Amino acid sequence: MNGGRDNVAKLVIVLTDVNSLYPVNTAEEAKLLHWSEVKVIPIGIGSSIGQTELQNIAVDSKFVFNVSGFDALHTIERQVLTQACKIESGCSGQADIVFILDSTSSEGAVNFNKLLQFVSNFIKQFAVGPNDVQFGMVTFSTYAKAEFYLNTYTDKLSLLSKVQSVTYNGGSSALYYGLHNANMYQFQTQNGARPNARKIAIILTERRSTDVSRTINEAHLLQQKGVKVISIGIGNNVIQYELTNIASSKSDVYTIGSFDILHTIETDLKSTACGGKMAPTPNPECGTSAADIVFVLDSSSSEGTDNFHRQLDFVRDFSYQFKIGYQNVQISVVVFSSTVHEAFPLNKYTNDTSLLAAISRVAYIGGTTNTDLALSYVRQHSFLPSNGGRSNVTDIIIVITDGQSTYPSKTKIEAELLKNRTNTKVITIGIGSSVDRTELQVISSDHSHAFEVPNFTALQQITSELTFAACQTCSFVQKADIVFMLDASSSEGDTNFQKQLDFVSRLSNDFSIGKDQVQIGLITFATYPKNEFYLNTYTTKSTLLSQIQRVAYMNGQTYTDQGLEFARSNSFTPVHGDRRDAQNYLIILTDGASANPSNTLAAAQHLKQQGIRIIAIGIGNNINRNELYGIASDSNHVFTVTSFTALQQIREEIKQAACAGKRIAFTT
């Protein structure tokens, strides 16, 4: 009676800036919406809303959004639209799907609940019922337990409710009992198995079984009944031999490093159940652009099997962002140690389902670190037309290694030859303390394309930075003159001032620095302005980043107008590095209102009349929003964050704001 329609997607978008009065009740009501097949997308505004509540409200964690303040809501319109429009559908035909879940003591209740959440998310994609898709579940530890059969729950609401109530058991890993239970009880007519339905068993386990041969035998008995068996190994304690031999085929084997990236295999499983292909979920910024990407993975003895699989998880998660195909992104994987092995060429997999499955199957080699051979192979073979190389796209090579090359001089020669190819970008990722930073920078296209992380687990933390570097999303590829203007008044304090410097360092590190590329200047201001360095003072990234961290806190009043006037009359002048063919940017950070508001607005206007684009960032609760809008070039160039710590959260938004004002010197 209120207009709800049975045949359309149902969405609820919640905007809130504080926690609810009754969080338990809120979570329960949200869960009822989820079970009614309503997609709930919460948007948290500011710092007073807790992530736990947002996660409980959302139908899935990928539908949670955060912004620093109400004025920043416009910055996530595109992302929210992308998620809102990504409506999952069921599939034609019938399928009987049984989940066999590891509930052993090595997992713990927390990880077991992640398995249940994965199962719930998977079920939500289907029409559930005796004429559509049916689900059963078996848990196993020291023994097996049938949690429910294929015909126990005939509607999605009651099925999802039951999944969430399944309890963790603990014990040893007797996977063979789980397979035996599925064979003897789940896939039986009296328990709902249908003769004309596809029969699928999905095993999720995080360690080897207590009797591998018995487990393999039980899996074969299940397959003989016409059941397709899919094995998913999670973490470091599974063995590939067992996973491969219990699955129906090699393409039905998956290994992932942690419970937290289970979402990357949803596409594969949906495709198997439906007998068709799901639409991919590309990164909204660059996921549909054309590029040929070759991952070059260190498979030497220093890696070990566990860490090598963490590399594969990272590659899977990174690839998950893109639309895969000949007209879009193509991905290849090359592994190296004493020798080089191409796991698959660029044109081998033309959809995301088969690509993600293939990445999981890449084998570890072991041996020495002959990086030079890998670079030579990629240069001579990976981008050939016969292997899928395209002349009209960017060739991107991403090298991941945990050590120094065996032959550094040869590596340097091969790196130069590779980088000298036209339209080629080389990105390096060094893992751990044994890497040679200089060698990473020699191999990469420039210093901004060399990354370092402390360990293999931390790889996931640089996904966004790597995407930015690979896609050149709003990247300054030619010229830009950027002057930062930092508030150093008494209200800041030394600790918060250091957080401003860290923000400037991180943002500057994203650009290619040089006299023909991006130039950075820096002004601090309090009672008076102080030039820390001009645009043409530092022409290399290393010296620039070093000097940023040496800038000292001043203390004093907030004379913003004088800082703006200094920038106009000194920083943006030819003698101090300003270039006529480069876009000028002034990025001002402040935590309070200026001492002379009218003078401040007048000084900002003078800068804008000279064609200087101004981005204003207000920090904390004492800012004057009207003044920020008066200083900035327009409302799209105003940002507010609740604290100095939150500054890093808006780095990508600042890049986007800068890109929005690009001239011929900028490309996307």
KOLPADREN-565001 format. One record per residue (C-alpha): x, y, z; residue in three letters. Coordinates in steps of 0.02 Angstrom, whole numbers, padded with zeros to 5 digits, always signed. Layout:
<recs>
XYZala
...
</recs>
This chain:
<recs>
+00000+00000+00000met
+00152+00113+00016asn
+00221+00078-00156gly
+00340-00068-00124gly
+00357-00177-00278arg
+00398-00362-00282asp
+00502-00359-00441asn
+00626-00219-00404val
+00781-00198-00296ala
+00750-00127-00123lys
+00873-00004-00046leu
+00885+00091+00117val
+01021+00225+00132ile
+01050+00279+00313val
+01140+00443+00352leu
+01191+00473+00533thr
+01322+00567+00633asp
+01298+00484+00804val
+01274+00311+00878asn
+01096+00254+00907ser
+01023+00256+01082leu
+00988+00069+01076tyr
+01125-00013+00969pro
+01068-00192+01001val
+00892-00152+00943asn
+00962-00058+00793thr
+01066-00208+00740ala
+00916-00324+00757glu
+00804-00212+00652glu
+00939-00198+00520ala
+00954-00386+00516lys
+00767-00402+00484leu
+00785-00285+00336leu
+00930-00391+00269his
+00826-00548+00281trp
+00685-00461+00189ser
+00808-00439+00044glu
+00829-00252+00074val
+01003-00184+00041lys
+01051-00064+00183val
+01190+00062+00149ile
+01243+00167+00302pro
+01343+00329+00288ile
+01433+00386+00445gly
+01466+00572+00458ile
+01603+00638+00571gly
+01694+00552+00713ser
+01551+00523+00836ser
+01478+00373+00746ile
+01559+00205+00784gly
+01614+00084+00647gln
+01539-00063+00741thr
+01364+00010+00726glu
+01387+00051+00542leu
+01447-00127+00509gln
+01295-00197+00602asn
+01176-00089+00501ile
+01252-00130+00331ala
+01201-00280+00229val
+01388-00304+00197asp
+01547-00215+00254ser
+01582-00155+00077lys
+01424-00050+00088phe
+01488+00055+00235val
+01540+00234+00196phe
+01620+00369+00302asn
+01646+00555+00274val
+01730+00683+00385ser
+01582+00803+00390gly
+01417+00849+00309phe
+01506+00959+00183asp
+01603+00809+00120ala
+01449+00705+00076leu
+01462+00755-00107his
+01632+00671-00119thr
+01557+00495-00103ile
+01408+00515-00219glu
+01490+00411-00354arg
+01543+00270-00238gln
+01370+00258-00158val
+01288+00257-00329leu
+01404+00118-00386thr
+01360+00008-00237gln
+01175+00050-00242ala
+01163+00002-00425cys
+01261-00158-00404lys
+01108-00266-00377ile
+01136-00452-00363glu
+01016-00568-00449ser
+00975-00750-00435gly
+01006-00873-00575cys
+00904-00981-00690ser
+00891-01166-00654gly
+00895-01265-00494gln
+01044-01300-00382ala
+01068-01398-00221asp
+01215-01320-00127ile
+01288-01390+00033val
+01418-01295+00134phe
+01543-01401+00233ile
+01621-01285+00362leu
+01776-01308+00468asp
+01734-01282+00652ser
+01898-01337+00729thr
+01988-01268+00881ser
+02126-01185+00779ser
+02001-01066+00702glu
+01916-00987+00850gly
+01739-00919+00859ala
+01786-00753+00779val
+01846-00831+00617asn
+01704-00957+00617phe
+01582-00812+00621asn
+01670-00741+00468lys
+01634-00904+00379leu
+01450-00889+00426leu
+01446-00710+00363gln
+01522-00766+00199phe
+01389-00902+00183val
+01252-00775+00221ser
+01317-00652+00091asn
+01324-00792-00035phe
+01146-00851+00000ile
+01077-00674-00016lys
+01117-00677-00202gln
+00993-00815-00240phe
+00809-00849-00250ala
+00785-00982-00116val
+00652-01116-00122gly
+00603-01290-00185pro
+00593-01225-00364asn
+00752-01121-00357asp
+00911-01143-00254val
+00916-01247-00095gln
+01051-01244+00039phe
+01112-01368+00168gly
+01254-01356+00294met
+01372-01475+00382val
+01500-01421+00512thr
+01648-01530+00559phe
+01781-01538+00692ser
+01812-01701+00789thr
+01644-01757+00721tyr
+01520-01695+00590ala
+01352-01614+00622lys
+01211-01582+00499ala
+01156-01405+00541glu
+01011-01411+00418phe
+00962-01505+00260tyr
+00921-01445+00084leu
+00733-01448+00118asn
+00738-01385+00299thr
+00715-01202+00254tyr
+00613-01154+00101thr
+00624-00964+00116asp
+00774-00848+00127lys
+00723-00761+00288leu
+00718-00918+00395ser
+00873-00989+00308leu
+00979-00836+00346leu
+00917-00833+00525ser
+00974-01013+00548lys
+01145-00982+00469val
+01181-00843+00593gln
+01133-00953+00740ser
+01253-01097+00697val
+01375-01119+00841thr
+01563-01147+00843tyr
+01618-01320+00903asn
+01807-01336+00918gly
+01907-01497+00908gly
+02017-01587+00781ser
+01996-01574+00592ser
+01903-01730+00536ala
+01851-01664+00365leu
+01816-01842+00307tyr
+01669-01849+00428tyr
+01599-01690+00351gly
+01611-01762+00176leu
+01536-01927+00232his
+01389-01837+00312asn
+01356-01740+00153ala
+01362-01898+00049asn
+01253-02006+00161met
+01126-01878+00219tyr
+01130-01708+00132gln
+01119-01764-00049phe
+00975-01883-00019gln
+00800-01870-00092thr
+00715-01876+00079gln
+00819-01726+00133asn
+00779-01620-00019gly
+00903-01673-00155ala
+00822-01654-00326arg
+00866-01767-00474pro
+00878-01627-00602asn
+00965-01496-00495ala
+01151-01457-00501arg
+01232-01530-00346lys
+01374-01431-00268ile
+01474-01455-00107ala
+01577-01306-00049ile
+01712-01347+00080ile
+01791-01208+00182leu
+01937-01263+00291thr
+02087-01182+00374glu
+02202-01332+00402arg
+02242-01507+00341arg
+02130-01648+00395ser
+02184-01777+00524thr
+02177-01915+00391asp
+02215-01850+00216val
+02192-02014+00121ser
+02025-02048+00204arg
+01969-01870+00164thr
+02015-01890-00019ile
+01922-02056-00029asn
+01763-01979+00045glu
+01773-01834-00078ala
+01785-01956-00225his
+01631-02050-00164leu
+01538-01884-00161leu
+01595-01843-00338gln
+01538-02014-00399gln
+01364-01963-00347lys
+01373-01818-00470gly
+01417-01685-00341val
+01535-01547-00393lys
+01658-01522-00250val
+01740-01352-00224ile
+01880-01338-00096ser
+01930-01174-00015ile
+02085-01170+00095gly
+02108-01022+00211ile
+02269-00970+00296gly
+02439-01052+00312asn
+02397-01225+00380asn
+02310-01304+00230val
+02404-01417+00110ile
+02381-01395-00077gln
+02390-01583-00111tyr
+02235-01616-00007glu
+02136-01469-00075leu
+02174-01519-00255thr
+02129-01701-00231asn
+01963-01672-00145ile
+01903-01546-00276ala
+01817-01600-00436ser
+01949-01511-00542ser
+02097-01393-00523lys
+01984-01246-00568ser
+01880-01287-00412asp
+02025-01260-00290val
+02053-01095-00200tyr
+02182-01043-00072thr
+02171-00874+00014ile
+02277-00803+00154gly
+02145-00746+00275ser
+01960-00750+00318phe
+01949-00563+00282asp
+01964-00580+00093ile
+01837-00719+00068leu
+01735-00594-00032his
+01857-00610-00178thr
+01792-00784-00219ile
+01607-00744-00215glu
+01608-00715-00403thr
+01681-00887-00436asp
+01557-00976-00325leu
+01407-00883-00394lys
+01464-00926-00569ser
+01480-01110-00525thr
+01307-01116-00447ala
+01224-01022-00589cys
+01321-01099-00731gly
+01355-00924-00795gly
+01456-00767-00766lys
+01423-00629-00641met
+01453-00449-00689ala
+01620-00389-00618pro
+01634-00252-00488thr
+01765-00132-00558pro
+01851+00005-00461asn
+01746+00159-00500pro
+01897+00266-00543glu
+01997+00159-00664cys
+01930-00018-00659gly
+01858-00011-00835thr
+02005+00077-00920ser
+02114-00025-01037ala
+02284-00083-00971ala
+02399-00234-00986asp
+02463-00278-00812ile
+02599-00408-00779val
+02634-00460-00599phe
+02812-00522-00573val
+02815-00622-00411leu
+02968-00675-00312asp
+02957-00862-00284ser
+03131-00887-00210ser
+03173-00990-00055ser
+03171-00838+00059ser
+02984-00820+00027glu
+02918-00988+00082gly
+02750-01061+00032thr
+02646-00962+00158asp
+02715-00793+00107asn
+02703-00837-00077phe
+02517-00870-00052his
+02501-00700+00033arg
+02570-00625-00127gln
+02437-00719-00226leu
+02302-00654-00108asp
+02363-00479-00139phe
+02361-00504-00327val
+02185-00574-00318arg
+02122-00429-00212asp
+02204-00303-00327phe
+02136-00388-00485ser
+01962-00394-00406tyr
+01946-00206-00438gln
+01952-00218-00627phe
+01839-00265-00769lys
+01934-00404-00856ile
+01931-00426-01044gly
+02015-00385-01208tyr
+01934-00213-01214gln
+01974-00176-01032asn
+02109-00242-00915val
+02215-00395-00952gln
+02322-00474-00817ile
+02468-00595-00825ser
+02572-00676-00686val
+02757-00718-00701val
+02850-00802-00557val
+03038-00808-00538phe
+03176-00883-00431ser
+03325-00972-00510ser
+03219-00982-00668thr
+03068-00891-00738val
+02896-00965-00763his
+02747-00880-00843glu
+02594-00941-00749ala
+02480-00872-00885phe
+02491-00737-01021pro
+02386-00580-01038leu
+02259-00656-01157asn
+02234-00821-01064lys
+02085-00766-00957tyr
+01952-00649-01024thr
+01838-00638-00873asn
+01859-00606-00688asp
+01796-00777-00633thr
+01927-00879-00725ser
+02065-00753-00687leu
+02038-00754-00499leu
+02032-00943-00498ala
+02194-00954-00599ala
+02286-00837-00480ile
+02244-00953-00336ser
+02323-01099-00429arg
+02494-01019-00461val
+02628-01133-00388ala
+02775-01089-00276tyr
+02948-01133-00347ile
+03093-01099-00227gly
+03272-01057-00274gly
+03382-00903-00293thr
+03324-00725-00332thr
+03365-00701-00517asn
+03266-00540-00540thr
+03363-00498-00698asp
+03296-00652-00787leu
+03117-00606-00742ala
+03135-00428-00808leu
+03215-00492-00968ser
+03074-00618-00993tyr
+02939-00488-00969val
+03022-00368-01090arg
+03045-00498-01227gln
+02888-00603-01208his
+02747-00538-01097ser
+02685-00398-01210phe
+02699-00486-01378leu
+02537-00481-01481pro
+02533-00671-01477ser
+02523-00661-01287asn
+02388-00528-01286gly
+02494-00369-01287gly
+02404-00218-01359arg
+02491-00069-01439ser
+02363+00061-01385asn
+02365+00033-01196val
+02485+00064-01053thr
+02598-00084-01009asp
+02613-00099-00820ile
+02737-00213-00731ile
+02719-00240-00543ile
+02871-00325-00466val
+02851-00397-00289ile
+03006-00460-00197thr
+03068-00490-00020asp
+03256-00483-00054gly
+03398-00419-00159gln
+03430-00490-00331ser
+03570-00617-00352thr
+03651-00514-00490tyr
+03620-00328-00454pro
+03719-00264-00604ser
+03622-00375-00724lys
+03459-00324-00641thr
+03501-00140-00666lys
+03537-00166-00851ile
+03376-00264-00880glu
+03275-00135-00782ala
+03338+00006-00893glu
+03297-00093-01050leu
+03121-00127-00984leu
+03089+00053-00934lys
+03149+00115-01104asn
+03003+00029-01189arg
+02872+00153-01248thr
+02715+00173-01143asn
+02783+00063-01004thr
+02769+00087-00815lys
+02865-00018-00689val
+02808-00024-00507ile
+02907-00112-00370thr
+02852-00175-00199ile
+02985-00225-00074gly
+02934-00332+00075ile
+03030-00342+00238gly
+03200-00282+00294ser
+03308-00379+00169ser
+03260-00278+00016val
+03379-00153-00062asp
+03288+00013-00073arg
+03408+00078-00204thr
+03377-00074-00313glu
+03188-00053-00296leu
+03204+00126-00358gln
+03320+00073-00499val
+03192-00055-00560ile
+03040+00060-00544ser
+02995+00197-00668ser
+03034+00327-00535asp
+03043+00342-00346his
+02856+00372-00330ser
+02826+00199-00403his
+02934+00108-00274ala
+02840+00045-00121phe
+02899-00040+00038glu
+02800-00136+00169val
+02868-00216+00329pro
+02798-00390+00298asn
+02686-00493+00185phe
+02532-00466+00293thr
+02549-00278+00267ala
+02534-00296+00078leu
+02346-00267+00086gln
+02375-00095+00163gln
+02447-00023+00002ile
+02311-00081-00117thr
+02240+00094-00141ser
+02412+00173-00165glu
+02458+00039-00292leu
+02295+00064-00385thr
+02328+00250-00392phe
+02504+00224-00457ala
+02452+00093-00584ala
+02300+00184-00651cys
+02372+00361-00642gln
+02204+00412-00572thr
+02213+00602-00571cys
+02402+00588-00578ser
+02509+00740-00618phe
+02605+00661-00761val
+02681+00821-00827gln
+02683+00984-00730lys
+02605+01064-00578ala
+02663+01196-00453asp
+02593+01159-00280ile
+02621+01267-00126val
+02566+01203+00044phe
+02521+01334+00175met
+02519+01264+00352leu
+02443+01340+00507asp
+02578+01347+00643ala
+02481+01453+00769ser
+02464+01421+00956ser
+02302+01322+00938ser
+02394+01187+00839glu
+02527+01126+00957gly
+02685+01037+00908asp
+02606+00863+00896thr
+02467+00917+00779asn
+02587+01020+00675phe
+02690+00862+00647gln
+02532+00774+00584lys
+02515+00913+00454gln
+02694+00881+00398leu
+02658+00694+00385asp
+02507+00733+00276phe
+02611+00844+00161val
+02744+00709+00149ser
+02621+00573+00103arg
+02534+00680-00026leu
+02699+00742-00102ser
+02759+00562-00113asn
+02618+00524-00235asp
+02691+00640-00366phe
+02840+00635-00484ser
+02952+00775-00421ile
+03067+00877-00535gly
+03091+01038-00629lys
+02992+00970-00777asp
+02863+00879-00670gln
+02785+00927-00504val
+02864+01061-00395gln
+02820+01085-00211ile
+02837+01240-00104gly
+02795+01263+00081leu
+02742+01411+00188ile
+02704+01411+00374thr
+02605+01550+00456phe
+02558+01611+00630ala
+02582+01793+00682thr
+02685+01811+00523tyr
+02718+01701+00371pro
+02879+01606+00343lys
+02942+01531+00182asn
+03010+01357+00218glu
+03060+01326+00037phe
+03009+01385-00136tyr
+02946+01285-00284leu
+03118+01272-00363asn
+03216+01238-00203thr
+03210+01047-00208tyr
+03210+00953-00373thr
+03215+00774-00309thr
+03087+00683-00204lys
+03213+00621-00075ser
+03277+00795-00032thr
+03101+00866-00033leu
+03031+00736+00087leu
+03182+00754+00200ser
+03159+00943+00211gln
+02972+00933+00246ile
+03009+00836+00404gln
+03134+00969+00461arg
+03006+01110+00461val
+02987+01183+00637ala
+02830+01232+00731tyr
+02813+01423+00756met
+02674+01468+00881asn
+02578+01632+00877gly
+02414+01704+00812gln
+02320+01654+00654thr
+02359+01785+00523tyr
+02299+01686+00374thr
+02290+01841+00264asp
+02476+01872+00277gln
+02514+01693+00227gly
+02402+01709+00073leu
+02480+01873+00024glu
+02655+01801+00042phe
+02608+01656-00072ala
+02543+01775-00206arg
+02688+01898-00203ser
+02831+01775-00173asn
+02794+01590-00195ser
+02705+01599-00363phe
+02836+01704-00451thr
+02954+01651-00593pro
+03109+01687-00492val
+03053+01560-00362his
+03002+01424-00487gly
+02827+01468-00547asp
+02803+01404-00725arg
+02680+01476-00851arg
+02639+01304-00924asp
+02597+01223-00756ala
+02436+01234-00655gln
+02460+01326-00490asn
+02387+01257-00329tyr
+02386+01325-00152leu
+02334+01197-00020ile
+02299+01281+00147ile
+02277+01185+00311leu
+02208+01275+00465thr
+02124+01231+00629asp
+02045+01400+00669gly
+01970+01561+00604ala
+02089+01696+00542ser
+02129+01851+00646ala
+02073+01968+00503asn
+01931+01883+00407pro
+01901+02025+00283ser
+02086+02038+00240asn
+02095+01850+00222thr
+01953+01843+00095leu
+02027+01987-00003ala
+02199+01904-00010ala
+02120+01740-00068ala
+02026+01832-00205gln
+02188+01908-00269his
+02264+01734-00282leu
+02114+01667-00376lys
+02120+01813-00497gln
+02296+01756-00543gln
+02228+01584-00592gly
+02289+01498-00434ile
+02175+01358-00379arg
+02150+01355-00190ile
+02106+01200-00089ile
+02056+01239+00092ala
+02063+01106+00228ile
+01986+01144+00397gly
+02034+01036+00546ile
+01937+01017+00709gly
+01789+01108+00786asn
+01852+01288+00788asn
+01857+01321+00602ile
+01751+01453+00515asn
+01663+01358+00375arg
+01607+01517+00287asn
+01786+01578+00285glu
+01846+01412+00211leu
+01720+01427+00071tyr
+01774+01606+00041gly
+01957+01556+00030ile
+01935+01403-00083ala
+01911+01411-00271ser
+01738+01334-00252asp
+01639+01219-00137ser
+01717+01064-00216asn
+01886+01122-00151his
+01836+01136+00032val
+01872+00991+00151phe
+01844+00973+00338thr
+01908+00838+00454val
+01871+00816+00637thr
+02051+00794+00692ser
+02230+00803+00633phe
+02239+00614+00638thr
+02098+00604+00510ala
+02197+00706+00383leu
+02266+00551+00297gln
+02088+00492+00259gln
+02061+00631+00132ile
+02221+00611+00031arg
+02129+00531-00115glu
+01994+00665-00109glu
+02126+00802-00118ile
+02199+00719-00273lys
+02026+00713-00351gln
+01997+00897-00313ala
+02162+00941-00393ala
+02122+00834-00544cys
+01955+00922-00567ala
+02051+01081-00607gly
+02178+01003-00724lys
+02240+01091-00880arg
+02336+01015-01025ile
+02470+00965-00901ala
+02357+00835-00822phe
+02286+00671-00881thr
+02175+00540-00803thr
</recs>
